[in-house]
C-alpha cells in the first residue's frame, strides 16, 4: 500500500466568453439541467476493500499534500452554493477516516445559499458511526446513507476482505437511534453473491426504520473487472421484491438517482438505482469534486477539471472567515481566484454530455476506481 500523486485529468475545454454566466447565476448545462447537488470526496482511503471498488492489495492512494484542505473545500462549497447548489454529499473512500470530517460538516452546514441553508448528507460504511455520529449531528449533518451489501458474516468478509460486519451493524443501530431521517441503506446487487438476500435486506431495513436501496453494479472497480453478466438488473430486483411484497411506485422522483416504491401500502419504501439498465441522465443534477481537487460532471466521465493550479496560485484563496466571504459574495465582490473557480465550475457543467453511454459499444470505463472518484 503506498501513497502516490495521481493525475489523470485532461485539459478542459473552457466556456466561451459569450456563454459564461455571471457568478451567482444558476449552474445550467447545454441540455437544460440545473445542477443543485455537489458530491465532495474527503479521501480516497477506506477501511474496507470491497471487490467491486478496490483491489485487495497494491492500492495507490493520494499523497496527503495533494488533497484539498478543509478551508479549500469550504470555500469551493461556498462558491457552489452561491450559484444554486443546495445539497452537499460527503463521500470517499470512507469520509469518516478524515479526522476533520465533523468540522467540514459544521462549516458547510453553516453556508447560506440564495434559498437558505444548504443541506449536508454523508455516505459511509458505518464502521466509525457509533463514536462519531453525535458530533456529526451536533455539527449539522442532515442525512445519512450507510452501505451494507450482505447480512452474512462469511459473505461480508469475502466481499469486503475485512471481518467488520459487527462494526457496520453497530453503526446502523446508532443511526437508527439518531434523529437523522430518512436513513438510507445502500446495497450493490451482485449475482451469486447477495442476490438471494434482496428480501432479507429490505426486511432488515424496515426493522431499523430505514429505506433499502439496491444499486446495479457499475463499471467503476479499480481493477476494471466489471462483467455485465454478473450484474443483477432492476427488473430482477423488482421481481424478487414483488414475490414477497406489494409494491407501488412513488411519484415525483425529480433528479433523485433512486426510483422508489412503497412496500405493502407504506410507510416503508424501497429504492432501486438502475444506472445501467434504466439510466436517469436526463434529470441528473449532480457534480462531483474529488479529494484532490478535480471536478467531474459525470460519475463515468473520462475527463476532469483541475482546480488545484488555481488554488495553489493564490495562497489567500481560503483565508477569509466564512462569514466575511459570504458577505463579499452577496455584494458581488469576488476575488480573481474565486472567479476562476466559478468559471471552471461552469466549464465543467457546460461540457457535460447528455448521458454516460454505458450501453454504447464505445463506452470507456473511467481510469479511477469508485473510491477515488467519490460515491
N, C-alpha and C positions, 0 to 999 in steps of 0.2 A: 504494500500500500504506500503510495507516495503522493506528494503534493507538487504539481507542476503548473506552469501557466498554460492556459488554454485559450487559443484564439482561432475561431472558425468563421468569424463574420466576414462578409463581403462588403465592399464599398457600396453604400446605399445610394439609390437614386434620390436626390433631394427634390422637394417640392419646387416646381417652378414658381418664381415670384408672383405671377398673376394668380396662382392657385392657392397661395399661402393665406391662411386666415389670421386675423389678429389674435394675440394671446388672450385667452379667456373665451374665445369662440368655441362652440361645441366641436368635438372630435368626430368628424363625419368622413367616411371613406367615399370612394367614387361610386359605390353601389348603394349609397344612401343609408348605410348602417351607422347609427350613432353609438359611440363607444362610451360605456359607463362603468366598466369593470377592469381593474388592473390587478393582475396576479404578480406578486412580488416574491421571488425565491430568496430566502435568507441564507441558505447554504446548500451546497451540493452533497454534503455528508449525510449519512443516515445510519441509524443503529441496527437496521435490518439489511438483508441482501436479497430482496425479492427477485425471483428468477425472471420475471417479465420486465424488470427495471435495471438491475445491475448484475455484473458478473460476480462469481463467488470470490475471486481473487484478482489482484492486479489492477485495482481501481486507481485511477489517477485523478486526484482531487485538486481543486483550485488552490493556489497559494494564498495565504492569508492577506498579503498586501494587494492582491488583485480583486478582493471582494469589497463591495460597497460598504462605506461606513454608515453608522446609524444616521448621522447628520445628512449624508448624501441621500439616503433612502427617504428620509422625511422631506427633504426639500423637493425631490422629484415628485413625491406624493402630493405635496402642496401645489406644485405646478399643474399636475394632472387634475387635481380636484378643482382648480380654478377654471379648467376647461371642461368640466362636467363629469369627471369620474366620481361616482358616488359610492362604489364598493371596492375595498382593497382586501384581497385574499392573500394571506401569508402562507407560503408553501416552502418546500425544499425539494430534494433531500427531506430531512426531518427538521422543521423550523425550530423546534424546542431545543435542539443541540446548540443553537446560538445563544450565548449567555445573556445577551441583552434583548432577547425576544420580547419580554414583558415591557421593557422600556420603549421598544419600537411600537408595540400595540398602544401604549399610553400616548405617545406623541402623535401617531397617525389618527387615533380616535378623537383627538382634540381638534383636528382640521375641520374647518367650516368651508363648505363649497357654496356655490350660488343657491343651492336648495337646502342648505342646512348642514348639520354634522354628517360626516361620512360614516359608513358602516365598515367595520373591520371583522373579517372572518379568518379562520385558520383551518388548514388541513394537516392532520398529524397522525402518526401511527399509535398515539395514545400512551406510549410507554412512560413518559415523564409527566403525564397529566395529574396523577394523584398529588405530586409535590408542587406542580406549577400552576394548576388551574385556579386556585384562589387569587394569586397575584395577577393572572391574566384577566380574570373577571374584574378585579379591582382596577386594572389598567384601562378597562373599557371594551374588552372583546365582546362582540355581539353574537357571533355564530361559530359553530364548531362542526367539522367533519372528521370522523375517525375511520381509518382504514382497517378492515377486518375481513380477510378473504376466506377463512375457514374457522370452525369452532373445534376442530380436532387437533389434538396436540401433535401427533406424528405428522400430519399434513402441514401444520403450521411450521414445524421445524424444517421440513423438507422444502417448503415453498419459500420461506424467508431466510433459511440457513442459520437460524437462531432460535433457541428454545425460550421464547419470550411471550408465549400465549397468556400466561397468568398475569404478566405485567400489562398487556393490552386490555385484557378483560377488567383489570382493576381500574385502568384509565377510563373505560366505558362506564363503569359503575360510578366513578367520580363525576363524569359528565352528566349521567342520569340524575344524580343528586343535586346538580347545579341548577341555576336559573336559565341556562342557555337553551333556547328553543327557537326554531326547530333544531333538534340534534339529528345529524345525518351520519349513517354508517355506509361506507363505500366498500364494495367487493368487485374485483375483476373476475368475471365468469370464465372458467377455463375447462375445456373438455378433458375428462379423465382425471381432473384434479379436484374440483369442487362443484361440478355441475350437479351432483346428487345432493348438495346441501342448499339449493336455492330456497326451497320452502322452509327448511330449518333456520336459515339465516333471517328470513322475514319474521318468523315466529320469535326468534331471539331479539330482533329489533323492537318488535311490538312489546315484548316483556320489559324492555328498557326504555320505553316511551321515545323511541327513535324511528326515523324513516330509513328503511333499507334502500340503497341504490346500487343497481348492478351496472357494471361498465363493460362494454365489449372490449376485449383485449385488442390493443392498438399496436402498430409497428413503432414502438418507442423504446425498445430494450437496447441497452448499450452494446450487446453482442450481435444485434441485427439477426436474431434467430426467429423472429416472428413468423408464424405459419397460419395463414387464413383458415386452414382446415381445423386447427386446434381451437379456433375462436368459437365461443358459444354465442349465437346470434340473438338479437332482440326477439325474434319470433319464438325461438326455442325457450328463452327465459319466460316469455308470457305464456307459452303452452304449459310449462311446468307449474307456474303460479296459478293458471286457470284451472288446473286439475284439482287444486286444493282450496282456492279462494274464489269469491265472486269479485271480479274486477270491473271498475267503471272509470273511464278516462276523466281526468281533471282538466277542465278548460283553462285557457289563459296562460299558456306556457311562456309566451313572450320570448326573451332571449335566454331563458334558462337552458342549460345543457340537458337536463333530465326531463323526459316525459313522465307524468305521474298518473297513477291510478288509485282510486280508493279501494280499500280491502273490506269486503263484506259490508258495504254501506258506510264505512268510516267508523271512527275518525282517522284511523291509521291509513297511511298511503305507502306505496312503493314506487320507486323510480327506476327508469332504465335510460342509460346514456349510450345511445347507439351511433357512435361516431362513424362506424364503418358501414353498416347496412342501412342506416337512416340518417344521413348527415343533416345537421341543422345549421349549416354555414350561412344560409340566407338571413338568419336572425342573430348571427354572432355579434356580440358587443364587447368582446374581450381583447385585451392586450396583455403582453407578458414582459416582465423585467427579470432577467436572470441575476444571480448573485454577483456576477462580475460585470454588471452594468450594460448588458446587451438587451435592447428592445426587440421583441418578436411580435409580429402581427398575427401569427397563427401557431398553434401547437406544433404543426408539421412543417413549418417554414424551413427552408434551406438557406435563408439569408438572415442576417441580424444587423441591428443598427447600434453602433458602438457609442455609448455616452462617455466612456472613460477619457478620451482625449479632451473633451470639453471640461470635465470635472477636474482633471489633473492640471489643465492650463490655468485654472483660476482657484488658487488656494483659499479664497474668501467665499467660494460658492455657497458653502453651508454654514457660514459663521453667524449670520443673523439669528437672533432669537426667533422662535416660531411665530410669535405674535407680531413682531416687527416685520417679518417677511409678509405675513398675511395683510398687514396694513399697507405695505408698499404695493402689493399686487392689486388690492382693491382700488388704490389710487392710480393704477395704470403705470406704476413705476417699476419696471423690470430691468434687471441688470443684463449686460450683454450675454453672460453665460446662461442666464435663465431663458433669455430669448433663443439662444442656440439650442438648449434642451427642448424648449417648446417646438422649435422648428423640426427637430429630429423626431419628436412625437408625431407631428403632423406628416412628415415624410413617410414614417413607418406605416401610418394608417392609410395615407394616400395610395401607397403601393400594395395594399392588401388585395389579394386575389379573391375572386368570388367564392372559391371553395378550396378544400385541401387536396382534392383529386386522388384520394386513396384508391378509388376504384378505376383509375385510369392506368393503362399499361406504362405510361411514362412516369408514374409516381416514384419519387426517391425518398427513402427514409432519412429523417434528419440525422446529422452526424452525432449530435449529442443524444445521450440517453435521457429518460424522463427525470432522473434525479438531478441532472444538470440544467434541464430546461425549467423545471418547476411545475408542480401538479396543477 
